[in-house]
């Protein structure tokens, strides 16, 4: 922020230059992970909100500015990188393995060059503002289960059901003796 303040008096000034320059980098990373022998869920959530103001101004005031020349320039360069990762690894007995990720970035930049009062300029008057903003957002999620038994899901379910029934029979025999 560069400014000629409200109460400032510039009378018979030479060349007046006001420069406001900013360079901002915002990096946000979130990593979530879970490992379980049964069901597992993991979350990776990255949220970045970047607000940058780059302002070169002559603020309002009672006194008229008199100068040979006046230049006000505001220049902003910004970069935002937001990355989220969610990874889950579950075991052979799992029925659910879920990896979730969300990456959200909001870059709100204001770049302004402003003359907000009366001025008598003998030569050149230049007001300019430049803003360059880049934003990169990436979200990756995954889930991995136990090694495949080579059967399709219906066969695996039937095998698991058969195993459960055999365990139930063993339990019944033990209880009846």
C-alpha positions in Angstrom: 0.0 0.0 0.0 1.5 3.4 -1.0 -0.5 6.6 -0.5 -0.4 10.3 -0.3 -2.5 10.7 2.9 -5.7 12.8 3.3 -4.0 15.6 5.2 -0.8 15.8 3.0 -0.1 18.9 1.1 1.9 18.8 -2.2 2.3 22.3 -3.6 4.6 23.1 -6.5 6.1 19.6 -6.3 8.3 18.2 -9.0 7.8 14.7 -10.3 5.7 12.7 -7.9 5.8 8.9 -8.1 3.7 6.5 -6.0 4.5 2.7 -6.4 2.8 -0.2 -4.6 4.3 -3.6 -5.4 3.3 -6.9 -3.9 4.2 -10.5 -4.5 2.3 -13.2 -2.6 2.5 -17.0 -2.5 0.0 -19.1 -0.7 0.6 -22.9 -0.4 -2.0 -25.1 1.4 -1.6 -28.8 1.8 -3.8 -31.4 3.6 -3.1 -35.1 3.8 -5.4 -37.7 5.4 -4.7 -41.4 5.7 -6.1 -44.4 7.4 -5.0 -48.1 7.6 -7.4 -50.6 9.1 -7.8 -54.4 9.2 -11.5 -53.7 8.9 -13.4 -50.8 7.3 -11.6 -47.5 6.9 -12.3 -43.9 5.8 -9.9 -41.0 5.4 -10.3 -37.3 4.6 -7.9 -34.8 3.2 -9.4 -31.3 3.0 -7.4 -28.2 2.0 -9.1 -24.8 1.9 -7.2 -21.6 1.0 -8.6 -18.1 1.1 -6.1 -15.5 0.0 -7.1 -11.8 0.1 -4.4 -9.3 -1.2 -4.8 -5.6 -1.7 -2.2 -3.6 -3.7 -3.1 0.1 -3.8 -1.3 3.2 -5.0 -3.4 6.2 -4.3 -3.7 9.9 -3.7 -6.4 10.0 -1.0 -9.1 12.6 -0.9 -8.3 15.9 0.8 -9.0 19.6 0.9 -5.7 20.7 -0.6 -5.3 20.7 -4.3 -2.1 18.9 -5.4 0.2 20.9 -7.7 3.0 19.0 -9.3 5.1 18.9 -12.5 4.0 15.3 -13.0 2.2 12.5 -11.2 2.5 8.7 -11.6 0.8 6.1 -9.5 1.3 2.4 -10.2 0.1 -0.7 -8.4 1.6 -4.1 -9.4 0.5 -7.4 -7.9 1.8 -10.9 -8.6 0.3 -13.8 -6.7 0.3 -17.6 -6.8 -1.9 -20.0 -4.8 -1.3 -23.8 -4.7 -3.8 -26.0 -2.9 -3.4 -29.7 -2.6 -5.4 -32.4 -0.8 -4.8 -36.1 -0.5 -6.9 -38.8 1.1 -5.7 -42.5 1.1 -7.2 -45.5 2.9 -5.9 -49.1 3.1 -8.1 -51.8 4.5 -7.7 -55.5 5.3 -9.2 -58.6 3.9 -12.3 -58.5 6.2 -13.2 -54.9 5.2 -16.5 -54.1 3.5 -15.6 -50.4 3.0 -12.5 -48.6 2.1 -13.0 -44.9 1.3 -10.5 -42.1 0.6 -12.0 -38.6 0.2 -10.2 -35.4 -0.7 -11.3 -31.8 -1.3 -9.2 -28.9 -2.4 -10.7 -25.4 -2.6 -8.9 -22.2 -3.4 -10.3 -18.6 -3.5 -7.9 -15.8 -4.4 -9.4 -12.3 -4.0 -7.0 -9.7 -5.2 -7.6 -5.9 -5.5 -5.1 -3.9 -7.4 -5.8 -0.2 -7.7 -4.1 3.1 -8.8 -6.3 6.0 -7.8 -6.2 9.9 -7.8 -9.0 10.9 -5.5 -8.6 14.7 -5.1 -8.2 17.8 -7.2 -4.8 18.1 -8.9 -3.1 20.6 -11.2 -0.4 18.7 -13.1 1.9 20.6 -15.4 3.2 17.6 -17.3 2.1 14.0 -17.5 -0.4 12.1 -15.3 -0.1 8.3 -15.3 -2.3 5.9 -13.3 -1.9 2.2 -13.9 -2.5 -1.1 -12.2 -1.4 -4.6 -13.1 -2.4 -7.9 -11.5 -1.2 -11.4 -12.3 -2.7 -14.3 -10.3 -2.3 -18.0 -10.8 -4.1 -20.7 -8.9 -3.4 -24.4 -9.0 -5.7 -26.9 -7.2 -5.3 -30.6 -6.9 -7.2 -33.3 -5.1 -6.3 -37.0 -5.1 -8.1 -39.8 -3.2 -7.8 -43.6 -3.2 -8.6 -46.7 -1.3 -6.8 -50.1 -1.4 -8.1 -53.4 -0.2 -6.4 -56.7 0.6 -5.0 -58.7 -2.3 -7.5 -60.3 -4.6 -8.4 -63.9 -4.0 -9.1 -64.2 -7.7 -12.8 -64.6 -7.3 -15.5 -62.2 -8.3 -17.3 -60.3 -5.5 -20.3 -62.7 -5.5 -18.0 -65.7 -5.1 -16.1 -63.9 -2.3 -19.4 -63.1 -0.5 -20.5 -66.8 -0.8 -17.1 -67.9 0.6 -17.3 -65.5 3.5 -20.9 -66.6 4.2 -19.8 -70.2 4.2 -17.0 -69.4 6.6 -19.4 -67.5 8.9 -21.9 -70.4 8.9 -19.1 -73.0 9.7 -18.1 -70.8 12.7 -21.7 -70.5 13.8 -22.0 -74.4 13.8 -18.8 -74.8 15.8 -20.1 -72.3 18.4 -23.4 -74.2 18.6 -21.6 -77.6 19.2 -19.5 -76.1 21.9 -22.5 -74.6 23.7 -24.5 -77.8 23.5 -21.9 -80.1 25.2 
